Structure formats: structure tokens, C-alpha cells
Amino acid sequence: MAILYALVSNQADAEILTMILIILCSFAYISFIWGTAKKLGTDMTNFEWLQVYFLGTTMFVCGTTILGKMVSPSNADAVLGFFGLDGVLSYMTNVFQIFAMAALRALM
């Protein structure tokens, strides 16, 4: 538990964990939309396709950012700053850290 707590409390590691969580949630929602449409035997609406494209793009951006942070963290931060996503990632990471650290404290 102490290792997990140290991993979550470190800002750089928590950013990567946050992006992994975003990828997993996006994939789960896409599979839910896709599976529901297939089970009902209907075509997906334009709004559902828009959600699939948006979440797929989000997954791609998170995946490439994770790779960039592993290879060259300063360049990945510069790219996030260029697109204006550094503040968004920082906010989401802080929220993730609050909930993860509270859960880990409760388990310790």
C-alpha cells in the first residue's frame, strides 16, 4: 500500500495513471455503445458515432501523450501546453489524486 501511495502522490506518475484511467473509461463507454447497438440490431445514430469518434480521439491523444511522457517528458509537456491541455490534465490529475489517496488511506 505504501508503494501505491507513493506512486499516486507523485505528480508525474499520477498524470500517467490518470491518462490510463481516461483510456479505460473511454474504451468501456465505446464498447457499451457499440454492444448496445449490436444487441438491439439497430444502426448507430450520428450522435453515437460522434461519441465514438470523440472518445477514440481522446484515447489516441492520451496514448501518445503517455508514450511521450515516457520517452521525453519535457517535449510532451510542451505539446500539451501548445494545445492548452496542460491545465486540463493537471486538474484531472489533482482530482484523481484526491480520490485515490483517500481510498488508499482508507485501506491502510
GROMACS elastic network, one bead per residue, 0.5 to 0.9 nm:
[ bonds ]
;  ai    aj funct       b0    kb
    1     4     6  0.51100   500
    1     5     6  0.60948   500
    1     6     6  0.85888   500
    1   104     6  0.69936   500
    1   105     6  0.87937   500
    1   107     6  0.79452   500
    1   108     6  0.66680   500
    2     6     6  0.61318   500
    2     7     6  0.85266   500
    2   104     6  0.86635   500
    2   108     6  0.82567   500
    3     6     6  0.50971   500
    3     7     6  0.61215   500
    3     8     6  0.86619   500
    4     8     6  0.61342   500
    4     9     6  0.84834   500
    4   104     6  0.77996   500
    5     8     6  0.52059   500
    5     9     6  0.60114   500
    5    10     6  0.86544   500
    5   100     6  0.83240   500
    5   101     6  0.65347   500
    5   104     6  0.65542   500
    5   105     6  0.81780   500
    6     9     6  0.51359   500
    6    10     6  0.62739   500
    7    10     6  0.55299   500
    7    11     6  0.84966   500
    7    12     6  0.89372   500
    7    13     6  0.60322   500
    7    14     6  0.68641   500
    8    11     6  0.73576   500
    8    12     6  0.89552   500
    8    13     6  0.65503   500
    8    14     6  0.50904   500
    8    15     6  0.89101   500
    8    17     6  0.79556   500
    8    96     6  0.86223   500
    8    97     6  0.61866   500
    8   100     6  0.70584   500
    8   101     6  0.68974   500
    9    12     6  0.89359   500
    9    13     6  0.79533   500
    9    14     6  0.68336   500
    9    97     6  0.66936   500
    9   101     6  0.73839   500
   10    13     6  0.55181   500
   10    14     6  0.60020   500
   10    15     6  0.86789   500
   11    14     6  0.50487   500
   11    15     6  0.61630   500
   11    16     6  0.88626   500
   11    90     6  0.87712   500
   11    93     6  0.76637   500
   11    94     6  0.84499   500
   11    97     6  0.85532   500
   12    15     6  0.52439   500
   12    16     6  0.66865   500
   12    17     6  0.88717   500
   12    69     6  0.85597   500
   13    16     6  0.52573   500
   13    17     6  0.62701   500
   13    18     6  0.85940   500
   14    18     6  0.59405   500
   14    19     6  0.85664   500
   14    93     6  0.62219   500
   14    94     6  0.84594   500
   14    96     6  0.77089   500
   14    97     6  0.68754   500
   15    18     6  0.50297   500
   15    19     6  0.62801   500
   15    20     6  0.86468   500
   15    66     6  0.86382   500
   15    89     6  0.71031   500
   15    90     6  0.75069   500
   15    92     6  0.83216   500
   15    93     6  0.55284   500
   15    94     6  0.88153   500
   15    96     6  0.88406   500
   16    19     6  0.51733   500
   16    20     6  0.62114   500
   16    21     6  0.86343   500
   16    62     6  0.87829   500
   16    65     6  0.85942   500
   16    66     6  0.60311   500
   16    69     6  0.79465   500
   16    93     6  0.87968   500
   17    20     6  0.50101   500
   17    21     6  0.61594   500
   17    22     6  0.86293   500
   17    93     6  0.83926   500
   17    96     6  0.86755   500
   18    21     6  0.50389   500
   18    22     6  0.62252   500
   18    23     6  0.86967   500
   18    89     6  0.81759   500
   18    92     6  0.71475   500
   18    93     6  0.58410   500
   18    96     6  0.65400   500
   18    97     6  0.86803   500
   19    23     6  0.61991   500
   19    24     6  0.86369   500
   19    59     6  0.84951   500
   19    62     6  0.56051   500
   19    63     6  0.75985   500
   19    65     6  0.83744   500
   19    66     6  0.72257   500
   19    89     6  0.82845   500
   19    93     6  0.85802   500
   20    23     6  0.50764   500
   20    24     6  0.62341   500
   20    25     6  0.86677   500
   20    59     6  0.89183   500
   20    62     6  0.75444   500
   20    63     6  0.78870   500
   20    66     6  0.81943   500
   21    24     6  0.50948   500
   21    25     6  0.61175   500
   21    26     6  0.84679   500
   22    25     6  0.52234   500
   22    26     6  0.60121   500
   22    27     6  0.84807   500
   22    58     6  0.82301   500
   22    59     6  0.73512   500
   22    62     6  0.76751   500
   23    26     6  0.51597   500
   23    27     6  0.60503   500
   23    28     6  0.85423   500
   23    55     6  0.85394   500
   23    56     6  0.88420   500
   23    58     6  0.76259   500
   23    59     6  0.50965   500
   23    60     6  0.84488   500
   23    62     6  0.69119   500
   23    63     6  0.76513   500
   24    27     6  0.51393   500
   24    28     6  0.61024   500
   24    29     6  0.86567   500
   24    59     6  0.85204   500
   25    28     6  0.50711   500
   25    29     6  0.62031   500
   25    30     6  0.86041   500
   26    29     6  0.52139   500
   26    30     6  0.61311   500
   26    31     6  0.85726   500
   26    52     6  0.88140   500
   26    55     6  0.56919   500
   26    56     6  0.74903   500
   26    58     6  0.78629   500
   26    59     6  0.68587   500
   27    30     6  0.51151   500
   27    31     6  0.60932   500
   27    32     6  0.85000   500
   27    55     6  0.77625   500
   27    56     6  0.79333   500
   27    59     6  0.78225   500
   28    31     6  0.52074   500
   28    32     6  0.61285   500
   28    33     6  0.87319   500
   29    33     6  0.62035   500
   29    34     6  0.85198   500
   29    52     6  0.86448   500
   29    55     6  0.85265   500
   30    33     6  0.51769   500
   30    34     6  0.60392   500
   30    35     6  0.83585   500
   30    51     6  0.78334   500
   30    52     6  0.58801   500
   30    55     6  0.73746   500
   30    56     6  0.81860   500
   31    34     6  0.50169   500
   31    35     6  0.57195   500
   31    36     6  0.82693   500
   32    35     6  0.51504   500
   32    36     6  0.59545   500
   32    37     6  0.85280   500
   33    36     6  0.52994   500
   33    37     6  0.62882   500
   33    38     6  0.87065   500
   33    44     6  0.83883   500
   33    48     6  0.72082   500
   33    51     6  0.89205   500
   33    52     6  0.81629   500
   34    37     6  0.52978   500
   34    38     6  0.62506   500
   34    39     6  0.86734   500
   34    44     6  0.78111   500
   34    48     6  0.86777   500
   34    52     6  0.86232   500
   35    38     6  0.50714   500
   35    39     6  0.60077   500
   35    40     6  0.85003   500
   36    39     6  0.51594   500
   36    40     6  0.61408   500
   36    41     6  0.84312   500
   36    42     6  0.88228   500
   37    40     6  0.52743   500
   37    41     6  0.60388   500
   37    42     6  0.54846   500
   37    43     6  0.63969   500
   37    44     6  0.60594   500
   38    42     6  0.64894   500
   38    43     6  0.78038   500
   38    44     6  0.86713   500
   39    42     6  0.79516   500
   40    43     6  0.87750   500
   42    45     6  0.89181   500
   44    47     6  0.80609   500
   44    48     6  0.59088   500
   44    49     6  0.65679   500
   45    48     6  0.51968   500
   45    49     6  0.63453   500
   45    50     6  0.86389   500
   46    49     6  0.50329   500
   46    50     6  0.61037   500
   46    51     6  0.86513   500
   47    51     6  0.62670   500
   47    52     6  0.86809   500
   48    51     6  0.50278   500
   48    52     6  0.62449   500
   48    53     6  0.86780   500
   49    53     6  0.61512   500
   49    54     6  0.85106   500
   50    53     6  0.51443   500
   50    54     6  0.60245   500
   50    55     6  0.84897   500
   51    54     6  0.51109   500
   51    55     6  0.59723   500
   51    56     6  0.82496   500
   52    55     6  0.53229   500
   52    56     6  0.58700   500
   52    57     6  0.84656   500
   53    56     6  0.50472   500
   53    57     6  0.60670   500
   53    58     6  0.85356   500
   54    57     6  0.51487   500
   54    58     6  0.61868   500
   54    59     6  0.86575   500
   55    59     6  0.60814   500
   55    60     6  0.85430   500
   56    59     6  0.50194   500
   56    60     6  0.61934   500
   56    61     6  0.86626   500
   57    60     6  0.50020   500
   57    61     6  0.61548   500
   57    62     6  0.85450   500
   58    61     6  0.51743   500
   58    62     6  0.61150   500
   58    63     6  0.84835   500
   59    62     6  0.51607   500
   59    63     6  0.60069   500
   59    64     6  0.85919   500
   60    63     6  0.50958   500
   60    64     6  0.61383   500
   60    65     6  0.84346   500
   61    64     6  0.52925   500
   61    65     6  0.60088   500
   61    66     6  0.85504   500
   62    65     6  0.50402   500
   62    66     6  0.60831   500
   62    67     6  0.86298   500
   63    66     6  0.51404   500
   63    67     6  0.63226   500
   63    68     6  0.85856   500
   64    67     6  0.50392   500
   64    68     6  0.60308   500
   64    69     6  0.85558   500
   64    76     6  0.89495   500
   65    69     6  0.59989   500
   65    70     6  0.85310   500
   65    76     6  0.62144   500
   65    77     6  0.86144   500
   65    79     6  0.86895   500
   65    80     6  0.81362   500
   66    69     6  0.51033   500
   66    70     6  0.63042   500
   66    71     6  0.87289   500
   66    76     6  0.83987   500
   67    70     6  0.51814   500
   67    71     6  0.62502   500
   67    72     6  0.84036   500
   67    76     6  0.86587   500
   68    71     6  0.51366   500
   68    72     6  0.55182   500
   68    73     6  0.62427   500
   68    74     6  0.87654   500
   68    75     6  0.72899   500
   68    76     6  0.51480   500
   68    77     6  0.86327   500
   69    72     6  0.54306   500
   69    74     6  0.75866   500
   69    75     6  0.78772   500
   69    76     6  0.55597   500
   69    77     6  0.76761   500
   70    73     6  0.63606   500
   70    76     6  0.89318   500
   71    75     6  0.89551   500
   71    76     6  0.86554   500
   72    75     6  0.56164   500
   72    76     6  0.63741   500
   72    77     6  0.88253   500
   73    76     6  0.51116   500
   73    77     6  0.61554   500
   73    78     6  0.86017   500
   74    77     6  0.51376   500
   74    78     6  0.62098   500
   74    79     6  0.87678   500
   75    79     6  0.62320   500
   75    80     6  0.86145   500
   76    79     6  0.51394   500
   76    80     6  0.62213   500
   76    81     6  0.85542   500
   77    80     6  0.50427   500
   77    81     6  0.60675   500
   77    82     6  0.85573   500
   77    86     6  0.70666   500
   78    82     6  0.61193   500
   78    83     6  0.87915   500
   78    86     6  0.86468   500
   79    83     6  0.64226   500
   79    84     6  0.85259   500
   79    85     6  0.85881   500
   79    86     6  0.86924   500
   80    83     6  0.53246   500
   80    84     6  0.60177   500
   80    85     6  0.50261   500
   80    86     6  0.51019   500
   80    87     6  0.87225   500
   80    89     6  0.86204   500
   81    85     6  0.60138   500
   81    86     6  0.52042   500
   81    87     6  0.80541   500
   82    85     6  0.77407   500
   82    86     6  0.84904   500
   83    86     6  0.79365   500
   84    87     6  0.68433   500
   84    88     6  0.77841   500
   85    88     6  0.50852   500
   85    89     6  0.60995   500
   85    90     6  0.84620   500
   86    89     6  0.51913   500
   86    90     6  0.60262   500
   86    91     6  0.85974   500
   87    91     6  0.61021   500
   87    92     6  0.85622   500
   88    91     6  0.52132   500
   88    92     6  0.61683   500
   88    93     6  0.84755   500
   89    92     6  0.51325   500
   89    93     6  0.59282   500
   89    94     6  0.85228   500
   90    93     6  0.50822   500
   90    94     6  0.61868   500
   90    95     6  0.87408   500
   91    94     6  0.51511   500
   91    95     6  0.63520   500
   91    96     6  0.86189   500
   92    95     6  0.51599   500
   92    96     6  0.60847   500
   92    97     6  0.85379   500
   93    97     6  0.59939   500
   93    98     6  0.85742   500
   94    97     6  0.50409   500
   94    98     6  0.62115   500
   94    99     6  0.88185   500
   95    98     6  0.51725   500
   95    99     6  0.64613   500
   95   100     6  0.85666   500
   96    99     6  0.54170   500
   96   100     6  0.59188   500
   96   101     6  0.82982   500
   97   100     6  0.51097   500
   97   101     6  0.56858   500
   97   102     6  0.81848   500
   98   101     6  0.54557   500
   98   102     6  0.61248   500
   98   103     6  0.86599   500
   99   102     6  0.51479   500
   99   103     6  0.61611   500
   99   104     6  0.86098   500
  100   103     6  0.51034   500
  100   104     6  0.60990   500
  100   105     6  0.85220   500
  101   104     6  0.50017   500
  101   105     6  0.59737   500
  101   106     6  0.84699   500
  102   105     6  0.50971   500
  102   106     6  0.61938   500
  102   107     6  0.87261   500
  103   106     6  0.50963   500
  103   107     6  0.63537   500
  103   108     6  0.87921   500
  104   107     6  0.50456   500
  104   108     6  0.61718   500
  105   108     6  0.51590   500
